[in-house]
Amino acid sequence: MSQEILDMIKKEIESNTICLFTKGTADMPMCGFSARAIAIFKELGKPFKTVDILPDPRIKQILASFSNWPTTPQVFVGGKFIGGSDIVAEMHQKGELQPLVEEAFKSRQAAPAR
């Protein structure tokens, strides 16, 4: 496993309240599943970061090992792995995603600066 890529993955998750590892970017998703997850988070109206896994194939491999989840997109909220597009869509439909996101932002604001 490339330590440099693993460090980048961890840094992105820690640095962003909402972090999506996607195929493509928020402005130009490159698969339907990534587009679906991005659209849900745009609808929620909170800032989020997308990390495009396509430029380096090692990112997907190392990310899958890190999260124990083989597919993308991979969604992290408040530093915790939530799941992929289907899980995020289901949580959104059930009204479970918005409170999770709100709580993550509150926790990040309340946390002492490092």
Beta strands, then each sheet from edge to edge (+ up, - down):
strand 1: 18-22
strand 2: 49-52
strand 3: 74-77
strand 4: 80-83
sheet 1: 2+ 1+ 3- 4+
end
